[in-house]
Amino acid sequence: GYDTMKSFIDEFNTYRDQLAEKYLIKQNIRDSLIKEAYERTIKEINASHILIKLPPNPAPSDTIEAYNKIIKLRERILKGKPFEEIALRYSEDPSAIRNKGNLGWFHAFRMIYPFECVAYSTPINEVSMPFRTNFGYHLVKVNGIRPSKGMIKLAHILVYGDEQDSIARKRAKEKINECYKKLKEGNSFEELAKIYSEDEYSASNGGEMDWYESGIIPPPIEEIVFNLKEIGEVSQIVPTSYGYHIFKLLGKKG
């Protein structure tokens, strides 16, 4: 009959509440993170960054040196130096040589979480304070925010022709023009992809590719393919630095 005694019942309830509390707190945190993640997937951020690297387990002197370096870079930007110029000259992210620090468009889950949090909390055209990740110290500048474009599924026909090689470029243009003419005459996109496309990964499958999020596809191509409206719609010939494409829209997801 111990379970009927008030002292036992009180003690039992206290113990139960103590156990339940940590699970309830975790539930609240989880719900908050789910809401945060959802809100970040429906918006896309265009951001640039500067990285000053730190080694794993850095000495305090290394940490101070890196922080002082990046805070001075921030001060120069705030005084009017273009972010892109500073990124090109000082950022230790290897991609800065090519993109001047611009990471393009992204949403939740595309960057490491501390970086994502700063990017989503920094106002447009402002530069964050330095923050640290496993890679080192970063500065982030937010260039723009837009609604997410969702995902797109494409097929393509690709003919390679490097723009630095005039002979290869001419051959590629002649081949893609011939293919496009046959498309206009009513020939099957899938069959033409098997014959003409030089993308070995998709040609045998009628040109079909995976689902892609916005931000993954290079900007000039992204603008064209995300503007295709109807399933089955085919793009014009799209030139890029490494050849010519024709795209077909297979699916869209919000």
N, C-alpha and C positions, 0 to 999 in steps of 0.2 A: 503493500500500500504506500510505499515511499512516493510513488508518482502522484499521489493525491495531496501530499503535504504542500502547504503554501511556500515554505522555504525552498523546497525542491523545484516547484513550478517557477518561482521567481528566478532562481539560479539558472534553470534550464532556458528560460526566455532570454535572459541576459546573454548567455552563451550563444544562443541561436542568432540574436541580433548582431553580436560581434562578428560572427562568421558571415552573416548575410551582408554586412555593411561593405566589406571589401569587394564582394561580387557586384553589388549595386553600383558602387563607385566606378568599377571597370565598365559596367554597362553604360553609365552616363558618358564616360570618356569615349567609349566606342561610338555611341550615337552621335556625339559631337564631331568626331573625326569623319564619320560617314557623311554627315551634313556638309562639313568643310570640303571634303573630296568631291562631292556631287557639285557643289557651287563652283568649284575650280574646273570641273570638266565641261561646264557649259560656257565658260569664258576662256579665251585664249590671250596669252600675253606675248608681246614682242619685246624682247629685252636684250641688252648688251651687257657684257661683263668684263672685268679685269681680274686676273688671277695672279697672286704672288704665292708661289709654291712653298710648302713646308714638307720636310721629310717625315716619315713615321716616327712617332715619339721624339719630337724635336726638343732640343735643349731650351731652357728659358731664354737664353740670349738669342737663339734663332727666332723664337716666337716674337720677341720684342723688336728685333731687326725687321722682320717681315711686316709687322703691324705698323711700325714707324714709316716704312717705305710706302705702304698702301695709303696711309692717312695723308701723306704728303701729296700723293697722286690725286687724292680726292680734293685736297685744297686747291691744287692747280686747275682742276676741272671747274670747281665752284668760282674760280677767278676768271673763267672764260675760255680756258683751253678746251678744244673739242674733245669729247669723250673718245671718239674714234681714233683721233690722232694719238692720244695717250695710250689707248689699248694697243694700237699697232706698234708703238715704240717700246712699251714697258710690260705688257701682259705676258705672263709665262705660260699661257694656254697656247699650244702650237697652232691652233686654228686661227688665232688672231692675225697671223700673217695674211690669211686668205679673206677673213670676214670682218676684220677690224673690231672684233669683239661681239659682233651681232650674232645672236643665237637663233634668230628667226622666231617663228610662232610656236608656242607650246602650251600645254595645259597640264593638269594634275598627272602625276606618275611618270612624267617624261624627264624630270630632273630629280636629283637627290632632295629629300624632304626639306632640310634647312634652306637650301637654295630656293626651292619652290615657295616656301613661306615668305621669304624676303621679297621675292619677285611679286607676289600677290598682295603684299602690304605696302609696296612703294608706289607713290602717286606717279602719274605719267609725267615724263620729262624731268623727274627728280633722280638724284643719285643716293643710293643707300649709304648708311654707315658701313665701315668694314665689318664683315662677319666671317666666322671661321667654319670650315668643313674639314673632312679628312684630306682634302687636296691642298688646303692652305687658306689664305685670306682672299676674300672676294669683295669687289664693288659691283653693284648692279644698277643699271639705268633702265627704266621702263620706257619704251618708245611708243607703246600703244596697247589698247585692250579692245577686243572684238568678241562678238558671240561666236561660239564654236561652230565650225562648218561641218562637224561630224566626220563620217567616214565614207569612203568611195571605193567601189570595186571597178577595175578597168581591165580591158584587154588592149594590147597595143601591137603595132607592127613597127619594128625598128630596123633601120638600115644605117650601119655605121659609116661615118665619114668625118674624120677629124677636121675641124675648121682650119687647122694649121697646115693641112695637106690638101692643096688645091685639086690635085688629080683624084684623090679618094673622095673629096667632097663633090666633085662633078659627077663621078660615077654613082655616088649615093643619091644625088638629086635626081638623076635620070631614072634610077631604079624605083625610087619612091613615087615619082610622077607616074610612071607606068602602072604601079600598083594602085595608086589613087584613081587613075582613069578607069581601071577595071572595077573598082568599088562603085564608082558612079554609074557604071554600066549594069550594075545589079549583081555582081559576083559576091559570093559569101566572104565576109570578113575573116571567119575562122579558117577557111580554105586558103585564102590569100596569105594569112599569117604563116601558115605552114610552108608556103612556097617562098615568100619574100622576106619574112622577118629573120634578122640575124641575131636575135636574142635567143640563145640556146636554151634558156630556162623556161621560156613561155611559148616558143614557136610551135612546138609539137602539140601543145594544148590549145591551139587556136589563138594564141596570144594572151590567154587569160592569166591575170596576175592576182596577188593577194589583195585583201582590204588594206587601204591606207588612210591614215589620219591626215588632216591638214597639218602642215609644218614638216611633214616627212618628204613630200614631193618638192623638188626645186621650184621656187616662186614663179618663174615664167610659165612652167607647165601647170602648176597648181591653179593659177588663175584661169587657164583655158579649160581644164578638165572639170573643175568645180562649177563652171558655168554651163556645162552640158546638162540639159533639163530632163530629157526623156530617155528612159531605158532603151538601149539600142542605138542611141544617137551617136554619130561618128564625127570626130573633129576634122578640121582642116589639117594640112600637113604642118607639123610643128618642128621648126629647126632648133637644135641645141648645139652646144659646142662640140659634141661628139657624134652628131648624126641627125637623122630625120625620123620623126615619129608620126604615126596616125593612131589616135585613141578611140576606143569604143566604150561607152558607158554601160556597165553591167549591173550596177546596183548602188544605192545610196542609203545611209543610215543617219538619223539625226543624232 
